[in-house]
């Protein structure tokens, strides 16, 4: 079983022999001919470009890939000699999206959920719940604490606690910190370290930001395409971090990993933003949804300048961004634009404008790209802006195709936006906003959960929009992004 | 020097346990009992259509709820929707019900007679008597506790119940999604024009987003061993106590007294006969 006589968790071993998986709707195997062995207690960082099959392998290890109707399996994937699909409870998976992993209303019940599914006795369950909450640093929380108002970091730690309470010998973390602010990343990292110090579980973690986990892992496995002429993924490197990074550094960086110690090219503006025209400004603005989050705010944004709104989670940065974008009504005061940007016969208050007036003036990229998609294919998605601005079909599609080319999305033109990968969706959401050529570009966390490749593309896009004379306002926690663009930093913080 | 934008400090977020009912008595009950009680209370009331039984039941309801910690004013405030429905049925029965007795008022198809006025009043009281206690019972009901009761007491399949429970949690997320979808459409120049068409398109997007959310949630649940063939245990106990049985007795007594009174006073009128 999962615990020895003293009650400690026994680490699990993993063995993949010629393992492969093909999703029922795909022609090619996502992964094929995968061979590796992970000894009990090893801590593995799993790397690979987006689409290399990392999440497929994690789902396979967690036994949630599904049955024969969902895909075809080859070879074997065993945990302690048991087929992973039958080894329920032997592995515990924490995934990327903090919202998707809270199952029940009260923290204690949520933690107990997995134990109930394993059919454990009541006393054992509550003992484990308390131990697990303790180890992830949520021991201070009452077990009836509501899960509604948790931060992302707390949510991910709660998910970790729920998994730990099942006493899995194998801990699977699939980009658990990708959607978190730096504070949340640290919380989750520390919780996992605490877990490993106490339980010595086997660990497999997927993460683009290698340095987050580097101090906890002793082995790196890289997935990729062993043959250039085939789309099938497999293991392309396996060894200690030093070995793998010295040999594979370039390949990994190209595949999107943040390889430690790499230089990032600067995209600082060539001349300073001083003396440039003000295009958008807040005039004694109070913003908020039902009650004011911030009051009497005066701030100016200039053409050709990138301004970064930073600050702790939950202080209202996104709400401020939506207000500046003319999407939320100011509680008091005004958001105003330069006279040259004013639509005809409108007041200088973007919130009162028609939706169409915003096109070409103020564009907003939302945190969740999926909230933005409206068309059934990528090309039409990008065409919506120019079309609504009254351009001819010919002109519209010329703009759309040019934008797709620039964003490296051309081959997806006929695809449905929802079928794209995370990074591609992000690029598409930016492309469709830029197609309307707004003078003010507002972005909410443009680099959340991005791998290095998409991140670099995003930086280049922002820099080129800036150099073309747009004002860029971005809400971000990403210090590297701010430094690389040498952005003007505006800290949103609580008043004393 | 870094620029700052000052925001109002977070108020200390007090996360006090929510009261599961405005009534101290109902709060003690198993959530399942609230349903059973409501059924016991309202089903017999369908038997007779008269003013006496309904008004008696309603009076007893109000009195007992007051003893139970919910004063009449609060009952009225929390059940305003019921009263609107009751007035609606009063108006339609009065105007369009079968005429009998002296005609008091006539306008086209509408005829207000003594009989239809009486039937309207009886219907008004009955709708209130049936729905008011049910609404008050349901206030503050904790979904998790209800799910536990459904599985452990009524023996409904746990996969079904807990799957539904987890799905309900998504409703809050979908409300946020709906708002974001609307804002993003405005930002993309699609916010003008026919509101009906816009809502329809946006609802379709919400459907897509909700399916994706549901899939993720299902995977998270499966990863924690949900949906397996092994028997599931229960971290929480859901049991019926003496107070639940007392509650059932009260819920049976109210319609019994009310209907008996109607019968004895001669007001009894079979609902399912003209």
Interface residues (C-beta under 8 A of the other chain):
Chain A: X59 X62 X63 X64 X88 X89 X92 X93 X95 X97 X99 X100 X101 X102 X103 X104 X105 X106 X108 X109 X112 X113 X114 X115 X116 X117 X118 X119 X120 X121 X122 X125 X126 X129 X144 X145 X146 X148 X149 X159 X162 X163 X166 X292 X293 X294 X295 X297 X299 X309 X311 X314 X315 X316 X320 X322 X325 X326 X327 X328 X354 X355 X356 X358 X359 X362 X363 X364 X366 X368 X370 X371 X372 X373 X374 X384 X385 X388 X389 X418 X432 X433 X436 X488 X489 X490 X491 X492 X493 X494 X495
Chain B: X2 X3 X4 X5 X6 X7 X8 X9 X10 X13 X15 X17 X18 X142 X143 X144 X165 X166 X169 X172 X173 X177 X180 X181 X183 X184 X185 X186 X187 X188 X189 X190 X191 X192 X201 X205 X208 X209 X212 X213 X216 X217 X219 X220 X221 X222 X223 X224 X225 X226 X227 X228 X230 X231 X232 X233 X234 X235 X236 X237
